[in-house]
Amino acid sequence: MNNFKLNEKISFSGIDIQQKKLGVKINTSIAKVIETNKFIMGPEVSSLEEKLSCYLNTNFSISCANGTDALSLALIALDFRRGDNVIVPSFTFISTAESALILGINPIFVDINSDNYSINYNQLKSVYSESKRKGIKIKGIINVDLFGMPSNYEVLQNFCKNNKLKLITDAAQALGAKYKKEFISNFTDITTTSFFPSKPLGCYGDGGCLFTNSKSIASKLKSLRIHGKGINKYDNISVGMNSRLDTIQATILLEKLRTFSKELKRRKEVAKLYLENITDMVIKPFVDKDSDPIWSQFTIRTKKRDKLKAFLEENKIPTMIYYPIPLHKQKAYKKFRILTNSLENSEDACNQVISIPIHGYISNLEVDKIISYINKFFKNK
Ligand SMILES: Cc1ncc(COP(=O)(O)O)c(C=O)c1O
């Protein structure tokens, strides 16, 4: 926790507090890497990958340069080609669709559920049927476990199996989330994540990783991230990318991984307090009995979002809007195929969501303050 005083500004992501706690140890491990000069693919990279596989109970972890590359690498490894179509939710960070578009793969947007922000299954089914009717072949889905909330993998897996679709999960915000007590990376062809600094497991810059249980996919990914290498990087068996995780970032992540479970535990305690004590005048995230979210964000919804944001900020409670514009309305993305008329839940979410502070070091005093100011705002309305 931390020594927060009531009149101080609350930390939104806790990155500053974590830095104070772990900084000295991290600096020592960075110094060790510098001494060895093994900046690229040093032993810390494979050590991190082994530890992540072990933690997630998933056979293979393949690190890379960032979470956006991880998604592009996943698409290439699953044989997506230029002109193929992939279903993506419209309410997510831009990378989910950008990673496809940069490869000439078309995103087909579907709506989300308004309570857990996952792909809306009814719409998924109708968009899929509509595409079939129009002769548009869909090759797979990039599902997103937004804010750390796992999707219903039973439904998703069945749908993909029955229709021979590839399933990728963008778990940039959901590393460690479980569905039916199983890590989400065990339900997909490939799951990706991001180690962007503000993520629950974040490094000191950019970083990412892919997880799979398939040996052949893992070996493709290991080649693709280093220029499509064969025996070595001067032997190129496919067209790949330069997308490795720096050794320095790997050593930072190894240090942070030691406290990761403890931090997730605190996030879960805080989410419980928010769920139980924040007024029902806001819409709180819905967690079904099979879901074990990691709460990378705690996101509530209200039509009075902008006023609530101003009120909280005035009282030194930082907030974030993830995300203000749905992908199908982004200038560069408008022209992509929309097979449904309604992406209403995504549009409403953009107008109503507001994320409040949650992290592994937030104190009960801070949590109480946040709850009481939200409740005060609605009492005065
Ligand atoms: C849902 C989602 N997908 C993808 C990414 C991309 O990750 P990166 O910034 O590491 O490329 C992010 C990062 O913010 C994200 O939140």
The ligand as an SDF file (V2000), in Angstrom:
LIG
                    3D

 16 16  0  0  0  0  0  0  0  0999 V2000
   -6.7970   -3.7750  -25.9520 C   0  0  0  0  0  0  0  0  0  0  0  0
   -5.4020   -3.4190  -26.4290 C   0  0  0  0  0  0  0  0  0  0  0  0
   -4.9270   -4.0190  -27.5270 N   0  0  0  0  0  0  0  0  0  0  0  0
   -3.6870   -3.7780  -27.9750 C   0  0  0  0  0  0  0  0  0  0  0  0
   -2.8520   -2.8850  -27.3380 C   0  0  0  0  0  0  0  0  0  0  0  0
   -1.5330   -2.5690  -27.9510 C   0  0  0  0  0  0  0  0  0  0  0  0
   -0.4290   -2.7970  -27.1320 O   0  0  0  0  0  0  0  0  0  0  0  0
    0.9250   -2.0000  -27.3710 P   0  0  0  0  0  0  0  0  0  0  0  0
    0.7210   -0.6030  -26.9370 O   0  0  0  0  0  0  0  0  0  0  0  0
    1.9120   -2.7380  -26.5200 O   0  0  0  0  0  0  0  0  0  0  0  0
    1.2520   -2.1050  -28.8180 O   0  0  0  0  0  0  0  0  0  0  0  0
   -3.2950   -2.2350  -26.1780 C   0  0  0  0  0  0  0  0  0  0  0  0
   -2.4290   -1.2710  -25.4710 C   0  0  0  0  0  0  0  0  0  0  0  0
   -2.8330   -0.2650  -24.9750 O   0  0  0  0  0  0  0  0  0  0  0  0
   -4.6180   -2.5180  -25.7020 C   0  0  0  0  0  0  0  0  0  0  0  0
   -5.0900   -1.9240  -24.5940 O   0  0  0  0  0  0  0  0  0  0  0  0
  1  2  1  0
  2  3  1  0
  2 15  2  0
  3  4  2  0
  4  5  1  0
  5  6  1  0
  5 12  2  0
  6  7  1  0
  7  8  1  0
  8  9  2  0
  8 10  1  0
  8 11  1  0
 12 13  1  0
 12 15  1  0
 13 14  2  0
 15 16  1  0
M  END
$$$$
